[in-house]
């Protein structure tokens, strides 16, 4: 799969939330990435911490963060069985080992890998999972909470696992996060920033609005119709299944 195509897929689903974002979202100031590969609209109090090759990380008030178009090379969880004569610990050092069969489990694997290598991550709780197919791989919208470096965080994102062969692959993700106390108030602004990401091609724009209504604002007071309520119920049931995987 073309990397640019996947980055577009990760962003493009952010194109049609204008009606929902009109309440509470702040005005944005467009900033171009240092390598000229893209741009994003930043709300007051947000700043870019890193960018390049179309990807960007931005930080904001109250622990808010926007991470778009990230690419992580990875290997399959059972990589050792393909190299029986090589010690497992010597295989692909520094590469996270992810579940290639299920994108939600792959996301959990990456979160736990990050917790072991670069950050303190505890109390991981998957709240909603909605899977979908992407070319050459699998994708999902995932809503979860966790304690990151001692702070309770709420996260909503799009995740894709794209195997290259039986052993190696790529994991793509874009997500927004904020402290538990400020997630509800920060979400409209963060999603508007996601929508402003310059790689927008509108191939899955309607999916963002639907996913935002059904999944992103779980724990945020509001109303929902019966169809969205059923969609949320199914997503929360899927989250329970992934939580069982976390406890294994």
C-alpha distance (Angstrom), angle and dihedral (degrees) to the residues before:
residue distance angle dihedral
X1 . . .
X2 3.76 . .
X3 3.81 109.2 .
X4 3.78 92.5 -139.2
X5 3.80 89.9 52.0
X6 3.79 90.9 54.1
X7 3.79 92.0 47.5
X8 3.77 88.3 51.1
X9 3.79 89.9 50.1
X10 3.78 90.6 50.0
X11 3.77 91.4 52.7
X12 3.75 105.3 28.2
X13 3.77 93.6 70.4
X14 3.83 84.4 70.9
X15 3.78 96.4 71.2
X16 3.80 108.2 91.8
X17 3.78 108.9 47.3
X18 3.82 95.7 99.8
X19 3.80 95.7 119.5
X20 3.81 94.2 48.5
X21 3.79 93.5 41.1
X22 3.79 94.2 51.4
X23 3.80 89.5 82.8
X24 3.78 114.1 73.6
X25 3.82 98.9 -11.0
X26 3.80 117.6 127.5
X27 3.79 129.9 -133.8
X28 3.79 114.3 -89.6
X29 3.81 134.4 -137.4
X30 3.80 113.7 -150.3
X31 3.78 117.1 -124.7
X32 3.81 125.2 -172.9
X33 3.81 119.7 -136.9
X34 3.80 116.2 -107.6
X35 3.83 92.2 -111.3
X36 3.80 93.2 45.4
X37 3.82 92.1 -118.4
X38 3.77 94.9 126.7
X39 3.76 147.0 -34.3
X40 3.78 142.5 -127.2
X41 3.78 136.8 -158.8
X42 3.80 111.0 -114.8
X43 3.79 123.9 -153.6
X44 3.82 120.1 -140.5
X45 3.79 110.1 -74.1
X46 3.83 94.4 25.0
X47 3.79 125.1 108.3
X48 3.80 136.1 177.7
X49 3.81 112.8 -106.2
X50 3.80 96.1 -179.7
X51 3.80 139.1 -5.4
X52 3.78 142.0 167.7
X53 3.80 144.1 130.8
X54 3.78 90.1 28.1
X55 3.81 94.5 -54.1
X56 3.80 125.2 111.8
X57 3.79 140.8 -176.7
X58 3.81 118.3 -159.2
X59 3.80 129.3 -179.2
X60 3.77 127.9 -154.5
X61 3.80 144.4 172.5
X62 3.81 123.0 -48.2
X63 3.80 93.4 18.0
X64 3.80 93.9 -58.0
X65 3.78 116.5 159.1
X66 3.80 138.8 -179.2
X67 3.82 118.1 -160.2
X68 3.81 116.6 -179.7
X69 3.80 134.0 179.9
X70 3.80 99.0 0.8
X71 3.82 118.6 170.8
X72 3.82 123.7 -158.1
X73 3.84 121.7 -175.6
X74 3.80 108.5 -140.2
X75 3.80 145.5 168.6
X76 3.78 131.3 -136.6
X77 3.80 118.9 -87.9
X78 3.81 91.7 -117.6
X79 3.80 95.3 48.5
X80 3.81 91.1 130.2
X81 3.79 92.9 69.2
X82 3.80 90.0 62.8
X83 3.81 91.2 55.8
X84 3.83 105.4 38.9
X85 3.81 93.6 164.1
X86 3.80 95.5 55.4
X87 3.83 123.6 75.1
X88 3.79 109.2 -106.9
X89 3.81 93.5 -126.0
X90 3.81 89.9 56.8
X91 3.79 94.0 57.3
X92 3.80 117.2 101.3
X93 3.82 96.8 -25.9
X94 3.78 111.9 -152.0
X95 3.80 94.3 21.6
X96 3.81 116.5 114.4
X97 3.80 115.3 -123.7
X98 3.79 109.4 -131.7
X99 3.79 137.6 179.8
X100 3.81 105.1 -102.7
X101 3.81 92.9 -169.1
X102 3.81 99.0 61.9
X103 3.79 127.1 31.7
X104 3.81 95.4 -153.6
X105 3.78 91.1 53.7
X106 3.80 89.2 45.7
X107 3.80 89.0 54.3
X108 3.81 90.5 50.3
X109 3.81 89.6 49.0
X110 3.81 91.0 52.7
X111 3.81 93.2 46.5
X112 3.79 90.5 50.8
X113 3.82 91.1 45.7
X114 3.80 88.9 53.2
X115 3.79 88.6 50.0
X116 3.79 89.9 55.4
X117 3.80 97.5 44.4
X118 3.79 113.6 29.6
X119 3.81 115.0 1.6
X120 3.77 142.8 28.2
X121 3.80 108.1 -106.7
X122 3.79 120.7 175.0
X123 3.81 140.0 157.7
X124 3.81 94.0 31.7
X125 3.81 108.8 -170.6
X126 3.80 122.5 -179.3
X127 3.80 108.5 -148.7
X128 3.80 102.9 176.6
X129 3.81 138.7 2.7
X130 3.79 127.0 -172.1
X131 3.79 113.6 179.5
X132 3.81 127.8 -157.8
X133 3.78 136.6 168.3
X134 3.80 124.7 -104.1
X135 3.82 128.2 -175.9
X136 3.82 109.0 -73.6
X137 3.77 93.7 -3.9
X138 3.78 151.4 26.8
X139 3.80 132.5 -81.3
X140 3.78 139.6 -170.3
X141 3.75 143.9 178.9
X142 3.80 106.8 -128.0
X143 3.80 130.3 -169.4
X144 3.80 115.9 -167.4
X145 3.78 144.9 151.3
X146 3.81 130.5 -142.5
X147 3.77 142.9 160.7
X148 3.82 106.1 -106.9
X149 3.78 116.3 -168.0
X150 3.79 89.1 -23.4
X151 3.82 96.0 -47.0
X152 3.80 124.6 109.9
X153 3.81 107.8 -123.8
X154 3.80 135.6 -174.2
X155 3.82 119.0 -151.1
X156 3.81 137.7 -171.5
X157 3.79 122.3 -178.5
X158 3.77 153.4 143.2
X159 3.81 116.9 -110.6
X160 3.82 133.4 -173.9
X161 3.81 132.9 -173.5
X162 3.81 112.8 -159.0
X163 3.82 115.6 -178.7
X164 3.81 114.9 -153.0
X165 3.80 92.6 -167.4
X166 3.81 136.8 -25.6
X167 3.80 92.1 -64.5
X168 3.80 111.2 28.3
X169 3.77 135.5 44.5
X170 3.78 147.9 145.1
X171 3.79 129.6 -101.8
X172 3.80 117.8 -154.6
X173 3.77 126.9 -169.9
X174 3.77 144.6 167.5
X175 3.79 121.4 -173.7
X176 3.78 147.5 159.3
X177 3.80 124.9 -142.8
X178 3.78 141.9 175.2
X179 3.79 141.9 168.4
X180 3.78 112.6 -72.0
X181 3.81 92.4 -111.2
X182 3.81 95.0 51.9
X183 3.81 102.1 33.6
X184 3.80 95.4 98.2
X185 3.80 93.9 50.0
X186 3.82 94.4 40.7
X187 3.80 97.6 46.8
X188 3.84 99.1 80.6
X189 3.81 92.1 51.0
X190 3.80 94.2 44.9
X191 3.80 91.8 49.2
X192 3.79 90.5 48.9
X193 3.80 88.3 53.6
X194 3.82 89.4 50.0
X195 3.80 88.7 50.6
X196 3.81 89.8 52.7
X197 3.83 94.2 55.8
X198 3.80 104.9 126.3
X199 3.81 96.7 -128.5
X200 3.79 91.5 76.3
X201 3.83 113.4 141.9
X202 3.81 97.4 157.9
X203 3.83 96.4 -129.8
X204 3.80 93.1 135.7
X205 3.78 101.7 15.5
X206 3.80 96.2 133.6
X207 3.81 90.8 54.9
X208 3.80 91.6 66.2
X209 3.77 94.2 55.9
X210 3.79 91.5 47.6
X211 3.80 93.5 44.9
X212 3.79 92.3 45.8
X213 3.79 91.4 53.1
X214 3.79 95.1 42.6
X215 3.79 103.2 35.7
X216 3.81 118.3 5.4
X217 3.79 95.2 62.0
X218 3.80 97.0 48.7
X219 3.82 104.6 140.0
X220 3.83 89.0 24.1
X221 3.77 112.6 110.9
X222 3.78 114.6 -115.2
X223 3.78 145.1 104.2
X224 3.78 130.8 -82.7
X225 3.78 134.3 -174.9
X226 3.80 123.5 -118.9
X227 3.81 94.5 -96.2
X228 3.80 92.8 52.8
X229 3.79 89.9 43.8
X230 3.81 90.6 56.3
X231 3.81 91.1 45.3
X232 3.78 89.6 52.3
X233 3.81 91.3 47.9
X234 3.81 90.8 53.8
X235 3.81 91.4 46.5
X236 3.79 92.2 50.2
X237 3.82 90.3 49.1
X238 3.80 88.9 53.1
X239 3.80 88.4 50.5
X240 3.80 89.9 55.4
X241 3.81 89.3 55.7
X242 3.82 91.1 52.1
X243 3.80 90.4 47.6
X244 3.81 87.4 58.4
X245 3.81 87.2 54.9
X246 3.82 90.5 52.4
X247 3.80 90.5 54.7
X248 3.82 94.1 48.9
